[in-house]
Amino acid sequence: MRSALLAIVEYLLGFLALALFAFLAFGSGPPTDEQLLFAFKVAAPVAVVELVVLWWRAAPANRLILGANLWLTAGGLAALLQQWWWLKGYQQFGEAGLFVAMALVGLATTAFSPTGFVAVIGPRRPVVLASLGLLAAVLLALWAAVQFRGDVKFAAVFPVIALSWLNRLLRRVVRRGQGASP
């Protein structure tokens, strides 16, 4: 029970910056440019704090949260430094930009990290297979973000939740495959 509660708290805190951004940007309907700027400026420092916490933890960082927080941090820096060209790119990508950031983190960690995109310690082959499965799901989420652009629920919220649960499932499968408890 304690580990389940800890996992829920970690999940909620991990996506806190992204949830804050979504609330500030989309909480009152389609966002204006000013709402997006404000949301990035407020959520980016929270994302940086989350990145620092992830860095200090002994356990491998959740790569989905890492991708989301890097996306928010880049947007926050662009807003702070008035890099309108970067923000226009974010605007053109829409919700898909988030999944592009996650996919880039996924590619890098699958290729170069022993814990892969799923961030679990285990034999290399199962870690890579699970990471490739999660990466394929991120690409599916990217497709959904393009198809449902403008509908935040279907373009971002539901896919992020699904990816998070899939990540937990894949981590559990790799752990069970090596005889560890879930």
Disulfide bonds with the S-S distance in Angstrom:
none
